[in-house]
Amino acid sequence: MTMKKIPHRIYLTEDQMPRQWYNLRADMKEQPDPMLNPATLKPATQEDLYPVFCKELARQEMDAATRYVDIPEEVQEFYHMYRPSPLCRAYNLEKALDTPAKIYYKFEGNNTSGSHKLNSAVAQAYYAKKEGLTGLTTETGAGQWGTALAEACAFFGLPLTVFMVKVSFEQKPFRKAVIQTFDGNVIASPSSSTEAGRKILAENPNTGGSLGCAISEAVEKAVSTPGCRYVLGSVLNQVLLHQSIIGLETKQAMELIDEYPDLIIGCAGGGSNLGGLIAPFMQDKLTGKANPRIIAVEPASCPSLTRGRYAYDFCDTARITPMARMYTLGSGFMPSPNHAGGLRYHGMSPILSKLYHDGFMEAVSVEQTRVFEAATFFAKQETILPAPESAHAIRTAIDEAKKCKETGEAKTILFGLTGTGYFDMTAYSSYLEGNMSDYIPTDEDLKPGFASLPDIPQNQR
């Protein structure tokens, strides 16, 4: 009897798509520590968030009890334009590695933003429009989030201002052009258009910027503009909620082919794609149904999990946001202007930080030349040019598949391919021409960031 071969791509039908998001916190026996109001150092309330976020998103941010949240019909209809996304079996990669491992990846690049970011962007724009807001602000690093939010805001008729990290603004002009195509206003950050930006430029005129800087400017613009609110593409609880659509689809697709991953790998910057991919599998782990290994992969140049501190910190450089307890390099940390654009945030999602701190997942860091080595190797086998961020997960998936070859174990490996790298050709050219170098901060380099951590009792433990 011959076994039926698993297709290269496994798709759910629209009718099979999840109609609810999954809230991972509902199954966490120990919750992440609450956000703190920086003025009082007391736990932030839902109402404290209203000047920054629209009310429904503030509610989702604070909700740790509701296990499943209905996806609004309007958001489901938008999803149907590009979802469900495929679960792919990497047969050619397996063959090239001569590994007994089975390798799957969830591909999120089938939309104009080229990434998973649209999953949360459409939800946040929908809730803002429903509340009657007249504009949104945000930041973007590599540009995927800015592009996705511009798409969503154009669809719902909302003006958008995007503060783009200056080094990415200069490295990726075509990202800027796509955002502008969808009527988004793009400003290189730090800029002279906000008080926070002017202060940062006065202290460091030649800075390439950071996500922390851009967040400061976007929040300031939002709270000082009537009818405007701020939205964020990663880190926050609400974002991981929306991104759970990735993992829910993945798990359903794997069930269709009678598979379950032994190992789940995702790149980690702020935590949006990783949190979304692992959500239902982490639920199994938390409830004792299964015990997959889960690995977060971050750039060696911005190692918040592997070398950061688990402490309360501000989410932005100007220190105007609530404080979150997370793994952080300090809100004053200025990352190297390398090509891991979307993974340059100084901190990590409080949910993922707590899970990592409690031993439910692992973390590794990798240098960017090894990342691009994996990216080009993968592209030649699977024909998809991966985003540099995604290639961090590919690097570790390849390394784990090689270990399987050494041990003879036929493990099932799942990783997240968060998007495409077509706006990252400067980075690919740098690698292919031999001009790319690796930067790993020394302990001395990390000291100023740690010194900037807020002086509160929790951080002294």
N, C-alpha and C positions, 0 to 999 in steps of 0.2 A: 504494500500500500504506500503510495507516494503522498507526502504532505503538501498541501497547497502552499505555494510561495506567498509570503507577505508582500503586498504591493510596495513600490518605492514610496508612494505617497498615500496616506490614509486620510480621507476627508469625512467629517460628519456632514449630514444634510442640515439645511436650515432648521428643519423641524427638530433635529436632535440637539441643537445648540442650547447651552445653559440659559435659563431665563432668570437666574438669580446669581448674584455674586456671593462669595463665601468669605466670612469674616473670621480670620484665623484666631483672633483674640478670644473668641467664644470658647475655644477648646484649650486655651492656655491656663493651666492650673495656677501659675504665677504670672501676673500681668506685668507689662512694662511699667516702670515708674511713671507717674503722671507728669505732664508738662507743667512747668512753673511759670507763674506770672513774674516777669523780671522786676516789677516794681514792689511786689509784696513778698516774693519768694514762696508764696503759697500755691497749691495746685490751681492751675488755670481752669476756669469754668467755661462752659459752652458759650456763654454770653461774652466772655473775655475775647473770644475769637471773632465775634461779629464784625468789628471794624476792618478785619483783614479778609475773612472768608465769607461767602454767602451762607445763609443759615443752615440749609440742608447739609452742606459739606462740613460745617462746624459740628452738626449733630453726628454725622458719620465719623468724624474724627474722634469724638468722645465715646462712641458706642462700643463697648466691649462685651455686650451681652447677646446681641442679635446675631445668630449664627448665619442665617441666609437673608440677603437683602434683595428685594425684587428689582430687576433691571427695568426701568421705565420703557414703555412700548416705543417711544420716539428714539431712545438710545438703541433698542434692539433693531429697529428698522435701519438706523445708520450702520450698525454692525454688519447687517446683511450685505452691505456694499463691498465688504472686504473680508468678512468672516463667514464660516469658520476658516481658520488658517490650517495649513496641512501639517500633519505629523509625518516626518520623512524617515525612511530607513536608509542609512548611509552605506549601502552595499559596496559602492566603489571605494569608499574610504576604508571600510573593513578589509577589502581585498588588498589594497595598497599597503596596509599595515600588517597584513598576514596575521590577523588576530582572531581568536575564537570568540571575542566579545561581539555582541550585537549592539550596534550604535544607532540611536534614534535622535532626531532633533526636531524641535517645534519651531517652524519658520514663521516669523512675524513681519517679514518684509514686503508683504503683498499689498501695500498701499503707498500713496504718494510720499508720505513722511519717511517711508523706508524703514519703519521701526514699530515696536509695540506701543509706543507712546500714545497713539491715537485712541487706544482703549479707554484711557482715563480722560484724555482731552475732550472727547465728545461728551462724556458724562458731566464733567465740570462746566463745560460751556452750556449744556442743557439746563443744569440747575441754576446757573447764573441768569439765563434768559427767562426761565420760569419765575424767578424772583423779581424780574423787572429791572435788573441792573442794566446800565448803559455802556459799560466798558470793562475790560479786564487788563491786568498787567501780569507779566511773568518774566522769568529769566530763562536762558538756555545756554548750555555749555557747547556741546558739539553741534547743536542745531536741530536734532531730531524732535525734541519737545517743542521748540518754537515753531517748527514746521507743522507738527501735528495740531497744536493749539490754533495756529492760523487757519488750518483747514476747518476745524470745528467751529471757530468763531465766524468764519465767512459763511458757513452753512446756516448758523443761527442768527446772523446779522448783528454781531457784536464787534465793536472796535477793539483792537488789541495793540498793546505796546509791549515789545519784547526787548529786554536788556540782554544782549548777547556778550558772553565773555570775550574780551577784546582779542585775545590770541586766536580764538576760533573765528571771530568776525573777520580777522585778517587771513587766516588759513583757508577759510571755506566761504568764499564770496558767493558761490552758487546756492549754498544753503540760504543765505540772506536773500537772494533773488527769488527763491521759491516762497519764502515767507512773505515777501513783498507782492508776489503774484496773488496771494490770498489776502491782500490788503493789510497785512500786518506792518506796523511801524517798528523798524529795527534800529536799536541804538547800541553802539559799542560801549561796554562797561569795563571799568568805571568811566563815567561821563561827567560833564560839567552841568548836566541838566537837573541833578539832585544835590541836596546838601551832603548826603552820604558819599556820593561820587566825588564831589569837590574835595571833601576831607581826605578821602583815600588818595586822590591824585596829588594833593598838597604834601602828603607824607611820602608818597612813592610815585613820582611823575612818570616813570618808565615801566610801571607794572603792566603785566599782560592780563591782569584781572583774575578773578576766581568766581566760582559759583556763589560763594558767600557774599562777595561784593555785589554781584548782579541781583541777588535776592534782596539785599539792603535797598538797592535803588528801586526795584519793582515794588516792594512793600511800601516804601515812602511815597512813591507815585500813586499807589492805590489809596492809601489812607488820606491823602491830601486832595483827592479828586472826587467830587460828589458823584454818587451812583456807580462808583468803580470798586472792584475788589481784586485781590491777588489770588492767583492759582499756582500750584507747584506740581511738577511732573514726577517727583520721586519722594522718597523719605517718609512722607506722611502716611498715617494709618488709612486715610480715605483712598489714597492712590493704590496701596497694596490691595485694598478691597476691590477696586475696579479692575486691577490687573489679574485678579484671580480667575478671570475668564480664560486666561492662557492655560493655567494648570487644570482647570475643570474640563476644558476641551481635550487636553492632552490625556488625562486619565480616562475619559470616555473612549477616546480613539484607541488607547492601549487595551482597554477591556474588549473592544471589538475584535482584536487579534489575539486575545488571551495572553497579553504581556503585562509585566509589571517591572519597573526599573529597580535594579540593585543599587544604582548610583545615579544621583541627579546633580548636574553641574550647571551653574549659572554665573555670568559675570556680575560683579557687584560694584556699584558706585554709590548711589543713594539707597538702592534696594528695590526699585519698582519691578524690574523684570524678574529678578531672582525670587522676590516675594510672591509674585504672581504665578510663576512656574511651579514653585514647590508647595503652594498652599494646600491642595487636597492631599498630597503625599505627606506633608508635615502633619495634617490632621490625623492620618493613619498612624503616624509615629507617636503623636501625643496621646492618642486613645488606645494604643497598644495593638492595633490591627496589623501593622507591618513595621519594618525597621530599616528603611533604605538609608544609605549614606548620602549626605547632602553636603556639597562643597561649594563655597563662595569663592570666586576667583577675582582678585583685584590687582591693579597695577602696582608694581614694586615702587613706583614713584609717588604713589598716594595710598599708603598702606593703613587705612583706618582700622580695619579689623585685626590684622596681623601685628601691627605695631602701635596702634592707638591705645587710648585709655578709656575705660568705661566710666564715664563721668557726665554730670550735667554740663551742657554747653549751649551757647547760642547757635541758632541755625544760620545766622548770617554774620558778616564781618562787622557791620556797624552796631551790632548788639541791640536791635530793636524788636526782634521776634521773641516769642516765648522760648524758654530753655527746655531742652529735652535731654533725658539721660540716654546716652548712646555711646558707641565706640567712636572716638573722635581724635583728630590730630590738633584740635583747637581751631576756633573760628578765625583766628588770625593766620592760619597756615596758608601759604601761597604755593600752590603746586607747580611743578615743572611744566613748561609749555610744550609737553610732548603730545603724542597723537591719540592718547586714550581719552579724548575730549569729554565723553559723557561719564567718565569714571573719575573725575577730578574733584569730587565733593569732599569736604573735610570730615564729614561724619557719615554715619550709617543709620538706616531706619531703626527707630526704637524697638519695633517688633523683632526685627532680625538680630539686633544687638542683644536683646534679652535671650532669644533662642540660642545664639552663639555662646553667650556668657554661661548659659545653663547646660551646654554640652549637646544640644540637639543637632548642631551642624558644625562643619569644619570650615577653615579658611586657608587659602594659600595666596601668595603674591607672585607675579611673573613679570619678567623684564620685557620691554616692548619689542626688542629684536626677535626674541623667541615667539612672541605673539604674532608678529608678521610672518615669521617662518611658517607657523601653523596656518595662518590665513591663506597664504599663497598655495600651500600644499593642499588644503581643503578645497580651494577654488578649482584647482586642476582636476580633482577627483569628482566633485559634486556639482561643478559649473556655476555655483553661486559665489559672488564676490562678497565676503562678509564684512560688516562694519568692524572697525578696530576693537570696539567694545565687545562685540560678540566673540571675536577671535580669542579673547582671554579664556572663555569657556571652551572653545575648540582646542586651545593649547592643552588644557588640563584633561579634556576628554581623550585626546591622542595619547597623552602620557599614561593615563589609566588603561587605555586599550593595549598599550605596549606592555604594561605590567601583566595583563591577562595573557599575553603571548608567552611571557616568561614563566608564568605559573600554570598555564593550561586551563585557567578558569574561564568558562563561557558566560561571563557576566553580561547583564543587560544595562547599557549605559544610555542615559537620556541627558541631552543638554539643550539649552535655549539658544537659538540663533535669532537674536533680537532684531536684526535688520541688515540692510545691504550697505556696502561701502562705496557706492558710486560717487558720493560727495567727498570722499577721502583719498582722492588720487594723488594729492600732494604727499600724503603719508606713504602711500604705496610706492610712489616714485622715489622718495627718500630711502626707503628700504631697498628697492631694486637697484638703485645707483650706489649703494654702499655708504650712504651719508647718515644713516640713522645710528644714534648712539643710545646707550642705556643710562638712565639716571636713577640712583638709589640714594635717598637722603640718609645722611649719617645721623647718629643719635644727637649730635650737636645741632644739626639742621632742624631737628624736631623740637628742640628745647623751647624756642620762642613760642611755638603754637601751644605747647603744654602750659607754658607760663601764663598764657592768656585765658586759661580756664577760669570760670567764675569762682570766687572765693566763698563757697557755701559749705556747710557741714558735710553734706553727702559726698562731696568731692575729696574730703579729707580721710575717708574710710580706706 
